Structures are given as structure tokens and as C-alpha cells.
Amino acid sequence: MTIPKNENQGIYHYESGAAKICGRFQIVAGPVMGPWFGDGFTPTRVGVGDYLITLTDAFWQIVSAEATCQPALHNVDLYAQIGTITPGAAPAVQIQTKAIAADTEVTANDWVCFEIVVRSEDIHA
């Protein structure tokens, strides 16, 4: 066995103030927003297959974001794509659900799951 030398190896996070926001939301009959689970955000439908995740706290940088579709019935091959990312006092992340290349509405009882990593301050500032 070797003794660690306290050197930075692998994944190392230098910044402070990082937060991960995970959640999911559901579309119910028609294009109506259903329940959502998670804290720190509010989901809104803004168009066909177009959803806006508005974060409740201000963040100066959104480090990463990803989303997936969780279909109730596996009859449509949907995928989720991250659209516009807006950091600042009213941060938001756009999620678009698509089939092939066209924006496609998530069908009733399907879920859209997401994970967003944000940073509110920089230790080197």
C-alpha cells in the first residue's frame, strides 16, 4: 500500500459555491405541466417540446446541464437537448424535447429529468 501525497488527482473542484440541482417534471393530458420533483427551480412549458427551468437562486455561471426523457410508453423515440443557458440574477436553462430533429411534445405521463451544475462565486476572485 502507498501513502497518499495529498496531490490533486482525478476530479478536483477548485471553486467554492458549486451546487447541483436535480429534478424532473411531468406533462399530463395535453401540453399541461404536471407535478415536478426537486428544489431550487420552477419548470414552465413555453412551446411545443420547449421547457424553461427557472432557477430560484442567482448564479453567475452554469457549469453544465443535461436532460433526459423518461417515457411512460416506449412508442416514441424522444431525446432531450439543452438549449439556451442564461446565468445571472434570474438564471434559466431551456430544455427541448425532440424526435429525430424536430421539437416534439412530450406525451402524457412522460417525465423529463435534468441535472444542472452551477457556481455562485469564485475562490480566486
Secondary structure, DSSP 8 states (H G I E B T S, - for coil): ---------SS----SSEEEEEEEEEEETTTEEEEEE-SSEEEEEEETTEEEEEESS-BSEEEEEEEEEE-SSTTS-EEEEEEEEE-BSS-EEEEEEEETTEE----TT-EEEEEEEEE---TT-
